[in-house]
Amino acid sequence: MMNKIVANAEEAIQGIESGMTLMLGGFGLCGIPENCIDALVKKGVNNLTCISNNAGVDDFGIGLMLQNNQVKKMISSYVGENEIFENLLLSGKLEVELIPQGTLATRCMAAGYGMPAVYLLAGVGTEVAEGKEIRNFNGKDYILEHAFDADYAIVKAWKGDEMGNLVFNATARNFNPLMAMAGKTTIVEVEHLLAAGEIDPNEVHVPGIYVHRIFQGTNYEKRIEKVTTRPNPAHTH
């Protein structure tokens, strides 16, 4: 059995160099590979192209890499909640490719499945379609969208074993499984690293065949992007 366990994030990101393309799992603040992002910030690699649903917030997630001017281009679906991102974009220091969320997911999936491209409906007749091949199937136009080509995929799972089998917790699954399948080299940080056989095969969300490096993460923050609670009835009178 190939040993996929590495000691920590610093060891996990070895080989990531300036100018590479990275996929980073997560959605909002949920399922973010925090340890690897911190290690990338410390390593100081720059000129990166980052494929991620969103760009973190100012002081967390990919936002930390933006703060450090490490990202040349963001390929994302939703980029609100991040003032640094906005300033970099408006000042011309950051290239941004906005993609419909379903298209982002499907282009990840296509890479994982080994398909070079897919035809999709989303974005027909909009800026999304500019410069892309359009083909008509059964009376409907579709855009040709290419699979992503990422050097590394960096994801976070709830549980993983030494063979790389992964289980995600609730909505923290989000983009992580698709990206785990899609990277040329896939790095996984987990909250709980288990021995082979400790995960019920029926519960595995991503089989270990897609995973190249795995490590036990530390100091995870369970952040909430926006706290929305009902007023306490006792305080409304």
N, C-alpha and C positions, 0 to 999 in steps of 0.2 A: 504494500500500500504506500503510495506516494505521501510523504509528510508535507502537509500544507500549512501547518501551524508555524506562525512567526511570533516573535516575542512581544512586539508592540507596533504602534503606528509608524514609528521611524523606520523600522525594518520593513514594514509592509509596503511603504511607498518608494523603496529603493528601485531605481530604474526610471522613475518619473522625472523627466527633464523639461527644461524650458522649451516652449513652442509646441508641446504635445496637446492632444485633444483628450479631455477627460469627461466621463459621464459621472454624475453625482446623484445618488438616490435622495429621496425625501420629497415632501410636499408641505409647503408652509414651514413649520418648525418640527414636523413629525417625521421620524425615520431618517434623520440627518446623520451622516457619518462624521460625527463631531471630532473624534480623535484624529482621523486622517486629515481633516481640514486643518486642524491645529498644527499637525506635523508638516503639512505643505506650506503653511504660513511661516513656520520656523525655518524650513529648508530654503525658502525664498525663491523657488522656481517661478518664472514669469512668462509672459507672452503666451498664456494658456488659452485654449478654447474650451469653454465649459458648457456641457449639455446638461441642463437641469430644469425641472419644472419651473422653479423660481430661483431668485438670486439671494435667498436668505434675508435677514434684516440687518440693520446697520452694524450690530455688534455680535452677530451670531451666524453660523453657517458660512455660505459662500461670501456673505457680507464682509467677513474678516479678510478674505482674499482680495476683495475689491478695495477695501481700505488700504491694503498693502500694495496696490497697483500691480497685482500678479495676473490679472485676467485681461486678455486682448479682446476676446469676443465671447458673448453670452448667447447661447441658443436656448431659448426659454419659451414658456407659455404665459406665465403670469409674473410680473415684475413690480407690483405695487409694494408698499410698505418699506421701501428702501431708499432713503434720501441720498446715500452715497452713490448708489446705482444711477439715480436720476441726474445727479450732478455730473458724473462721469459721462453719461450719455449725451447730455446737453452741451457739454464742453468738447465733445468730439474725441474723448479719450477712450471710449469703449464702443466697440462695434456690437450691435444687437440684432439678432434674427428672431423675430417673434413668430411662433408657430402655434396653430390651434392645438389644444391639449390632446385631443384624440389622435391628431397627426403625429405629435411628439411620441406618444405611446406606441403608435403603430410603426413608426420608423425605428424605434428601439426593438420592437418585436421582430421586424423584418431582419434586422442585423442578427438577432439571436437565432432566427430560423435559417439564416444563410440565404435569404432572398435579397437580390441586389436592389430591388425597387418594388413599389406597390402603387396601384391606382386608387386615389381617394376622392371622395366628393367634397370634403371640407375645403372651403376657400375658393371654389369655382366662381369666377366673376368678380373676384376681389384682388387686392394687392398681393395676397398670398400666391396667386396663380401667375403673377408676372414673370415672364422669362422661362416658364416651365411648359413641358409638353402636355397638351390636352388631347384626350382621346375619348371618342363617343362609344359607349356600350349601351345597347338597348334604349337608345334615344336620350341618354343622359351623358353629360360631359364629366370627365374625371381628370384629376391632375396626377401626373407621374411624380411621385415623391421617392427620393433615394433613401436607402437604408443608411443609418449613421455609420460612421467609420471612426470609432474611438480607440485610442491606444490602451486606455485603462478604464475600467468601470469600478467605482468606489461606492460600496453600499453598506447599509447597516441592517442587521437582523437582530431579532430577540434572542433566538437560540441557534447555535450551530454546533456541529460535531467535527471531530478531527478530519473527517473525510470531506467536509465542506457542505454537507446537507444542511439546509437552512429552514427555519420557521420564523415567520414574522408575526408581530402582535397587532391584531386589529388593523386600524387604518394606517399604521406605520408600514404596512406592506407597500402601499402606493406604487411608486415607480421602481422600487428596489428589485423585485423579481425580474422585470423586463430588462433592466440594466445589467443585472447579474449575468443574464444570458448573452448580452450583446457585446461586452468588452472583449478585446483581444486577450487582456489579462484582467481578471476580476479579483479585487481585494475586498474582503469582508471583515467588518468589525462587529462583534456580537456582545450582548449583555451577559450571556451565559455560554461558555464553551464546554462542550460535553465530550465524553468518550464515544467512539464508534459504537452504534447499537443502542445508545440511550434515547434516541429519538425514534418514536414509532414511525415506520416507513409510510403509513397512511397519513401522517401529519406533515410530511415534508412538503414545503412550498417550492423550493428550488433544489434539485438534486445536485450532489457534489461535483458532478462532471463539469459543471460550469465554473466552479470556484478554484482559484489558483493559490490564494493566500488567505489565511483566516487568523484572527487573534481576538483575545479577550480585551474588550475596551474598558475604560475606567471613567469615573466622574461624569456620568451622563446627567445632563440637565433635562428635566421634564417641563419644558417651557410651554406656556399657553400664549398664543398670539394675541387673542383678545378675550378678556374675561367678560362674559355676559351672564349676569345673574339677576334674578327677580329682586325687587326691593323687599326688605324685611317688613312684613305687615306691621310689626310692632313699632316701626320707626316712621310710619306714614301718617300717624295721627298727631 
